[in-house]
Amino acid sequence: MKSGIDIKTDAELFENQSYFSGLRKRVNSFYLNNGGISSFIGTSVYLKSSMFILVLSGSGRLQINFKEYELEQDNMLLLSFGHFFMFTHVSTDFRCKCLYIGKEFSDEMYSTDMLYKRVKYGVRMHSIPVLDLNPEKAGLLNKRMLFTEEMLAEPTHNYYKEMVLNALLIFLLDLSNIIENERSISQRPNLSRDEFIIQSFIELLADHYKTEHHVSFYANQLHITPHYLTLVVKRITGQTVANFIFQMLYSEARLLLQQPRLSIQQIADMLHFSDQSAFGKFFRRKSGLSPRQFRKEREIL
């Protein structure tokens, strides 16, 4: 990850895509090819949702939590809340099927059957995010993703939301079954000390960046010094801990400023700035605009 690179959330990544509207902003199934991926190659995306990406053809390369992975046909990416991912290359014949589940929809699924948590923790998604499938299993999951897409295409159905939810549950049941029967998945890879620190830091960051803005908090939670945490994060990612925190805050601030019902003072409070003025100075340093100017520009767009 290059120093100073911008971090986008998945919501920002898809905000201008026509196929993300209505319920499809919360759950969606769609195809991406070389052209679709190329538009955000080199962009670091912070997930506040879950994405399942099945490679149908071609090959690619990406970073997940700053670790390099190679992709090929019949691989499935299991990306979840708190993952940073960045595509660095895809072949010209690259094509994939994506299933996107927003956090709000995931929360509803938790209350239904806890299936998503079974998948998440059973596969240890943060340490084994790429699943190597045989053609038969890949074909089955592709079929389930297509079924979800078919349900999403019926918005006039009296039980639209319930149909979509049940299509997702069928997909997750099959994915859980594959994971539970795959011995290699249950064997958690041994992480180096630095990799363990990075993984733990990212998990802490996902939970606390809105309220904890100081490096010392994260270092204390990991029982190491702020200096050592900064050295490890800088060595692996190219960025400082402080830059991570501020990029996350800035990304969240951009999203919150697009919600007109929230005042700038409320946003400053939500992100735990000492006052509106401190928030305004922070936002101007990052964007060159005041929060009010940014909000007006978004309204024009």
MOGI-V768242 format. One record per run of one state. SS is the DSSP state (H for helix, E for strand, - for the rest). FROM is the first residue (numbers start at 1). TO is the last residue. Records with the same first field share a line. If there is no record, write none. Layout:
# MOGI-V768242
SS=FROM-TO ; FROM-TO
This chain:
# MOGI-V768242
-=1-6 ; 15-21 ; 26-26 ; 39-43 ; 47-48 ; 58-58 ; 65-66 ; 73-74 ; 80-83 ; 91-94 ; 114-114 ; 124-129 ; 133-134 ; 153-159 ; 181-182 ; 187-192 ; 209-214 ; 223-225 ; 238-240 ; 258-263 ; 271-275 ; 288-290 ; 301-301
E=7-9 ; 27-33 ; 44-46 ; 49-57 ; 59-64 ; 67-72 ; 75-79 ; 84-90 ; 95-102 ; 130-132
H=10-14 ; 22-25 ; 34-38 ; 103-113 ; 115-123 ; 135-152 ; 160-180 ; 183-186 ; 193-208 ; 215-222 ; 226-237 ; 241-257 ; 264-270 ; 276-287 ; 291-300
